[in-house]
Amino acid sequence: MSTARFCLVLKLASGKWLTRKELAAAAGTRRNNIEQLVADLVEEGLLVERTREKNKTVGGLAPAEVTVSRAWGGTADV
């Protein structure tokens, strides 16, 4: 993963919660390309993860979403 994509993911996830699918679309790449980067950033503490509230009208599992952690300048409510 390039440094530019790494920085773009941090910029996109700063101040708001996004799913991996949303991050991939905004970054112009496939979700599977974002998966490992996001996992690494969560493990390192740069991103925090939560489960989005499930939409009662849509079946399936509620997606996980990520944002930049407050320790790294994130402003979204955790």
N, C-alpha and C positions, 0 to 999 in steps of 0.2 A: 504494500500500500504506500502510495507516495506521501511525502510530507504535505503537499498541497491538499490532498484529500483528507488527511488527518486534521489539518487546520480548518478545512471547510466543515467537517463534521462538528468540531467544537464550536465554530461560529454559528452554525445552524441550530445547535442544541442549546445555545446560551439564552437563558431567559424564558424558555418554553419547553414543554414536553412533546417529544416526537417519537413515533414508532420507528422501528428499523426500516419498514416499508416507506414511510414518509421521508426519512433521511436519505434512503437510496434514490428516491424520485428527485428530491431536491438537489442531490449531488450528481445526478445524471448517470447513475450506475445501477447495477442489479443488487437486490437485497443480499444475495449470498456474498457479494464483494464487501458489504458493510458488516456482516455478521461478526467476523473475527476482529475487525477493528474496534467495534463497539464492545465486544467481550473483553478485549485487552484494556480499553479505556475504563470500563467498569472495574475490572480487577485492580487497576492502578489507582482508582479513586478519583479520576478526572470526571467521570460520568456517574450518576446515580440512576437507579432503575426502580420503577414501580409498575404495578398492574393497573391499566386503565379501567375505569368503571365500565362494566359490561352493559351494552345496549340491550335492553329487554326485548326489543322487536327483532333483533338479529341473533340467530343461533351461533353456537361455537364458543370458543374461549375468548376472553377479553385479552387484547394484545398488551404486551409489555411496552413501556415507553421510557425514554431516557432524557436526561437533561444534564447540563454541566453542574457539578457539585458546588456548593457554596464555598468550599475550601479553595476552589479554583476560579472564583468570581461569578459563579452562577447566581441567578436572581429568582428563579422559579421556586414556588413554594414546594417544599419536600414533604 
